Amino acid sequence: MSDPTGTPQEPPYGGQPPQGEQDQQGEQDQQGPQPAQPPYGQQPPYGQQPPSGQQPPYGQQPPYGQQPPYGQPPYGDQPQYAQQPYGYPSPYPPAPAYGAPGYGPPPPGDPLVGGDYRGWWTRGVALARLAWRPLLGIQLLGAAVTIAVNAVPGYIRAGHAVRQFRDAQNGVAPRGGPFSAVGDLLLSAVTLPLQVVVVSLVALAGVHIVVAAATGRHLGVGEALRAAAPRLLPLTGWSLLAGLAVVAGFFACVLPAAYLGLVFLLLPPIVAFERTGPFPRAFRLFHADVGAALARTATIGGLLFAATVVGGILTALVTLVVLAIGAGTSAVLVIALGGSVLGALAAAAVGVLTTPLTVLAYADLRALTEPVTTSRLAAALTA
């Protein structure tokens, strides 16, 4: 309280100062004497703490031994975020090194799932050695049925070849006879679906044999055929459609036919393990990693093509030898049966290796898109 001249006056005896001065004096009494603030822009003396509620200038550390106000980072430093101590494992999974984002490498030592071409080939050869007896048995059974299916058409074709050979020796114009382009087409329309059924059954049974060998079990030929029977009709239908697509691609250009042929090599394991649309699934798996898919399927296709070439060469040699000896009815039978048997044996021998390679190619490509193990594939066969 002051007079008009500005001189402070004491309040009357026993009286209280005005309300505003009373509040201000009460706050000062509670807080104690306040240190004088330095002029604006000057630093407080060394060792002196800045007034309460006021931070030191930016970039200046507080006096030694004093901590900054609670909840504030050290002056001049950026807030430090939580860091993982050195030597402790990270709580986050490492970046995936194999497959699609979010999926790590396959489990080590898995007999059906691997990471590279060399591992794929090595595991395929190992499984072929482990299960060659039932694989060869199922291949020979399929070859025998195929020979029986092709016996009559083969005899007709061989007779036509013998007649043309005789006409060429006698200098007579070749005769068409009952076997012509139209007749060959009709015979193929009858025998081709039966051959597709046989090939599909052999392929499905081979998948079951390979998976059984990978899980340490032995599966006989009869058991494999019974296990493959439920999926025979779907694979037969899809295989016929795949054949038509390959033929259409061949007429369009050779490359589309080769591409479709490689993609559709994955159909037997897809139909055996999954219940989705086989065509879209085959393309998705193939394009999950085109390089890996192309390397594996081209190897399988090359082996099958080599077996076909070898069978054709052997058949041609038998035909030439038989025709040089004589061109009677017995020669026709020898050519028909000999050619079919040699071709079937070559395909059966190669099938012992291509069957596990096909299953492994499917498993490797599927592992690029989702987690997959041998136990999961084995459970899918019985689902």
C-alpha positions in Angstrom: 0.0 0.0 0.0 1.5 3.4 -1.0 0.6 7.1 -0.9 0.2 9.2 -4.1 3.9 10.0 -4.0 4.8 6.3 -4.4 6.2 5.9 -0.8 5.1 2.5 0.6 3.0 2.7 3.7 2.4 0.2 6.4 -1.1 -1.1 6.8 -3.0 0.2 9.8 -2.4 -1.6 13.1 -4.3 -4.8 13.1 -5.5 -4.2 9.6 -4.9 -6.3 6.5 -3.5 -5.2 3.2 -5.8 -5.0 0.3 -6.9 -8.3 -1.3 -4.6 -8.1 -4.4 -1.5 -7.3 -2.3 -2.4 -9.9 0.2 -2.5 -12.6 -2.5 0.8 -11.5 -4.0 2.5 -11.4 -0.6 1.2 -14.8 0.3 2.7 -16.3 -2.9 6.0 -14.7 -2.2 6.0 -16.0 1.4 5.4 -19.5 0.1 8.0 -19.4 -2.6 10.6 -17.7 -0.6 12.9 -14.9 -1.8 13.2 -14.9 -5.6 16.6 -14.5 -7.1 17.1 -11.6 -9.4 16.8 -12.4 -13.1 19.7 -11.4 -15.3 18.9 -8.9 -18.1 17.5 -10.4 -21.3 20.1 -12.1 -23.4 22.7 -12.6 -20.6 23.6 -15.9 -19.1 23.3 -16.6 -15.3 26.6 -16.9 -13.4 28.3 -20.3 -13.6 26.9 -22.8 -11.1 23.7 -20.8 -10.6 20.5 -22.5 -11.5 18.1 -20.4 -13.6 14.9 -19.2 -12.0 12.2 -21.7 -11.3 10.1 -22.5 -14.5 12.7 -21.0 -16.8 14.9 -23.1 -19.0 18.5 -22.2 -19.8 19.2 -21.0 -23.4 19.1 -23.6 -26.1 22.2 -25.7 -26.4 23.5 -24.9 -22.9 23.8 -27.8 -20.4 22.6 -27.4 -16.8 25.1 -26.9 -14.1 27.2 -30.0 -13.2 25.4 -32.3 -10.9 21.9 -30.9 -11.6 19.3 -32.8 -13.6 16.9 -31.1 -16.1 13.3 -30.8 -15.0 11.4 -34.0 -14.8 10.1 -35.4 -18.1 12.4 -33.2 -20.3 15.3 -34.5 -22.3 18.8 -33.1 -21.7 19.2 -29.6 -23.1 20.6 -29.4 -26.6 20.0 -33.1 -27.2 17.2 -34.8 -29.2 14.9 -37.2 -27.5 16.4 -40.7 -27.4 14.0 -43.4 -28.6 14.1 -46.9 -27.2 17.2 -48.8 -28.5 17.9 -52.5 -28.2 20.9 -53.1 -25.9 23.9 -54.6 -27.8 24.1 -58.3 -27.5 20.4 -59.0 -26.9 18.3 -60.6 -29.6 16.0 -58.3 -31.5 12.3 -58.7 -30.7 11.5 -58.3 -34.5 11.9 -61.2 -37.0 14.8 -60.8 -39.5 14.0 -59.9 -43.0 13.0 -62.9 -45.1 15.8 -64.2 -47.3 13.7 -66.8 -49.2 10.3 -66.6 -50.7 7.6 -63.9 -50.6 7.7 -61.2 -48.0 6.8 -62.5 -44.6 8.1 -66.1 -45.2 11.5 -67.2 -44.2 13.7 -70.0 -45.6 12.4 -73.6 -45.6 13.2 -75.7 -42.6 16.7 -77.2 -42.9 16.8 -80.8 -43.9 13.3 -80.9 -45.3 13.2 -83.8 -47.8 10.7 -82.1 -50.1 11.3 -78.3 -49.7 14.6 -76.7 -50.6 16.0 -73.4 -51.8 18.1 -73.7 -54.9 18.5 -75.8 -58.1 21.3 -77.9 -56.8 19.4 -78.9 -53.7 16.3 -79.6 -55.8 18.3 -82.0 -58.1 20.1 -83.7 -55.2 16.9 -84.3 -53.2 15.2 -85.6 -56.4 18.0 -88.1 -57.1 18.0 -89.2 -53.4 14.2 -89.9 -53.5 14.5 -91.7 -56.8 17.1 -94.0 -55.3 15.0 -94.5 -52.1 11.7 -95.3 -53.9 12.9 -96.6 -57.3 11.2 -100.0 -56.9 7.6 -98.8 -56.4 8.2 -96.0 -58.8 9.5 -98.3 -61.5 6.6 -100.8 -60.8 4.0 -98.1 -61.3 5.7 -96.9 -64.4 5.9 -100.4 -65.9 2.3 -101.0 -65.1 1.3 -97.9 -66.9 3.5 -98.8 -69.8 1.9 -102.2 -70.1 -1.6 -100.7 -70.1 -0.5 -98.1 -72.7 0.9 -100.9 -74.9 -2.3 -102.8 -74.7 -4.3 -99.7 -75.6 -2.1 -98.9 -78.6 -1.8 -102.5 -79.8 -4.6 -102.3 -82.5 -3.7 -98.8 -83.7 0.0 -99.8 -83.7 -0.7 -102.8 -85.8 -2.7 -100.8 -88.3 0.1 -98.2 -88.5 2.8 -100.8 -88.8 0.8 -102.5 -91.6 0.6 -99.3 -93.5 4.3 -98.7 -93.1 5.1 -102.2 -94.5 2.8 -101.6 -97.5 4.5 -98.3 -98.3 7.9 -100.0 -98.0 6.9 -102.8 -100.4 5.5 -100.3 -102.9 8.7 -98.3 -102.7 10.7 -101.5 -103.4 8.5 -102.4 -106.4 8.5 -98.9 -107.8 4.7 -98.5 -107.3 3.1 -95.4 -106.1 2.4 -95.6 -102.3 -1.2 -96.7 -101.5 -3.2 -95.0 -98.8 -5.1 -98.1 -97.8 -7.5 -98.1 -94.9 -5.0 -96.1 -92.9 -5.0 -92.4 -93.9 -4.8 -89.1 -92.1 -8.5 -89.3 -91.3 -8.1 -92.8 -90.0 -5.2 -91.8 -87.8 -7.2 -88.9 -86.4 -10.1 -91.2 -85.5 -7.8 -93.7 -83.9 -6.1 -91.0 -81.8 -9.5 -89.7 -80.7 -10.3 -93.1 -79.3 -7.0 -94.1 -77.7 -5.9 -90.6 -76.5 -8.4 -90.3 -73.7 -7.5 -93.8 -72.5 -3.8 -92.9 -72.5 -4.5 -89.7 -70.5 -6.4 -91.8 -67.9 -3.4 -94.1 -67.6 -0.8 -91.4 -67.4 -2.9 -89.4 -64.9 -3.3 -92.5 -62.6 0.5 -93.2 -62.8 1.3 -89.6 -62.0 -0.9 -89.4 -59.0 0.3 -92.7 -57.7 3.9 -91.5 -58.1 3.1 -88.4 -56.0 1.9 -90.6 -53.1 5.0 -92.9 -53.4 7.3 -89.9 -53.3 5.7 -88.3 -50.3 5.6 -91.6 -48.5 9.3 -92.1 -49.1 10.0 -88.5 -47.9 8.2 -89.3 -44.6 10.0 -92.6 -44.0 7.2 -94.9 -45.1 7.0 -97.5 -47.9 4.0 -97.5 -50.2 3.4 -100.4 -52.5 2.0 -100.1 -56.0 -1.4 -101.3 -55.0 -1.7 -98.9 -52.1 -0.5 -96.0 -54.3 -3.1 -96.8 -56.9 -5.9 -96.9 -54.3 -4.7 -93.6 -52.8 -4.6 -91.9 -56.2 -8.0 -93.1 -57.4 -10.1 -90.3 -55.7 -8.3 -87.6 -57.7 -8.1 -89.5 -61.0 -11.1 -87.9 -62.6 -10.2 -84.3 -61.9 -6.6 -84.8 -63.2 -7.8 -86.6 -66.3 -10.2 -83.7 -67.2 -7.6 -81.0 -66.6 -5.0 -82.9 -68.5 -7.2 -83.2 -71.5 -7.8 -79.4 -71.4 -4.1 -78.8 -71.0 -3.4 -81.0 -74.1 -5.9 -79.0 -76.1 -4.3 -75.7 -75.0 -0.8 -77.0 -75.9 -2.0 -78.0 -79.4 -3.6 -74.6 -79.9 -0.4 -73.0 -78.7 1.6 -75.1 -81.2 -0.6 -73.9 -84.1 -0.2 -70.3 -82.9 3.6 -70.6 -82.5 6.0 -73.1 -81.1 7.0 -71.0 -78.1 3.5 -70.7 -76.6 3.2 -74.5 -76.8 6.5 -75.0 -75.0 5.6 -72.4 -72.4 2.2 -74.0 -71.7 3.7 -77.5 -71.6 6.2 -76.5 -68.9 3.5 -74.8 -66.8 1.2 -77.8 -67.0 3.9 -80.1 -65.8 2.8 -79.0 -62.3 -0.8 -80.2 -62.7 -0.4 -83.7 -61.1 1.0 -82.4 -57.7 -1.4 -79.5 -57.7 -4.4 -81.8 -58.2 -3.0 -84.2 -55.6 -2.3 -81.7 -52.9 -4.9 -78.9 -53.4 -8.5 -78.4 -54.2 -8.2 -75.1 -56.0 -8.4 -74.4 -59.8 -5.4 -76.2 -61.2 -4.9 -73.9 -64.2 -4.7 -70.5 -62.3 -2.7 -72.2 -59.6 -0.2 -73.6 -62.0 0.4 -70.1 -63.5 0.7 -68.5 -60.1 3.3 -71.0 -58.9 5.2 -70.8 -62.2 5.4 -67.0 -62.0 6.2 -66.8 -58.3 9.8 -67.1 -59.5 10.1 -67.6 -63.3 13.8 -68.3 -63.2 13.4 -71.1 -60.6 10.3 -72.5 -62.3 11.9 -72.4 -65.7 15.0 -74.1 -64.6 13.2 -77.0 -62.9 10.4 -77.6 -65.4 12.8 -77.3 -68.4 15.0 -80.0 -66.9 12.0 -82.2 -66.4 10.7 -81.5 -69.9 14.2 -82.1 -71.3 14.3 -85.5 -69.7 10.9 -86.5 -71.0 11.8 -85.3 -74.5 15.0 -87.3 -74.3 13.1 -90.4 -73.4 10.8 -89.8 -76.4 13.7 -89.3 -78.7 15.5 -92.5 -77.5 12.3 -94.5 -77.8 11.8 -93.2 -81.3 15.3 -94.0 -82.3 15.1 -97.5 -81.0 11.8 -98.0 -82.7 13.2 -96.9 -86.0 16.2 -99.3 -85.6 13.9 -102.2 -85.0 11.8 -101.3 -88.0 14.8 -101.1 -90.3 16.2 -104.4 -89.1 12.8 -106.2 -89.4 12.1 -104.8 -92.8 15.6 -105.9 -94.0 14.9 -109.4 -92.9 11.4 -109.7 -94.3 8.1 -107.8 -94.6 5.5 -110.4 -93.8 2.8 -110.4 -91.2 5.2 -111.3 -88.4 7.3 -108.2 -89.3 4.3 -106.1 -88.8 3.6 -107.5 -85.4 7.3 -107.1 -84.3 7.4 -103.5 -85.5 4.1 -102.7 -83.7 4.9 -104.3 -80.4 8.6 -103.6 -80.5 8.2 -99.9 -81.0 5.6 -99.6 -78.3 7.6 -101.6 -75.8 10.9 -99.7 -76.4 9.2 -96.4 -76.2 7.3 -97.3 -73.0 10.5 -98.7 -71.3 12.4 -95.5 -72.1 9.5 -93.4 -70.6 9.3 -95.7 -67.5 13.0 -95.4 -66.8 12.9 -91.6 -67.0 9.7 -91.5 -65.0 11.5 -92.9 -62.0 13.5 -89.7 -61.8 11.0 -87.1 -63.2 8.3 -88.1 -60.7 10.2 -87.0 -57.6 11.6 -84.0 -59.5 8.1 -82.8 -60.3 6.9 -83.1 -56.7 10.0 -81.3 -55.5 9.5 -78.5 -58.1 6.0 -78.0 -56.9 7.0 -77.9 -53.3 9.8 -75.4 -54.0 7.6 -73.1 -56.0 4.8 -73.3 -53.4 7.3 -72.4 -50.7 7.9 -69.1 -52.5 4.3 -68.0 -51.8 3.4 -69.7 -48.4 4.9 -71.7 -45.6 5.1 -75.4 -46.6 6.7 -78.5 -45.1 6.8 -82.2 -45.9 4.4 -83.0 -43.0 1.9 -80.4 -44.3 2.1 -81.9 -47.8 1.6 -85.4 -46.4 -1.4 -84.2 -44.5 -2.9 -82.6 -47.6 -2.8 -85.9 -49.5 -5.3 -87.4 -47.0 -7.5 -84.4 -46.6 
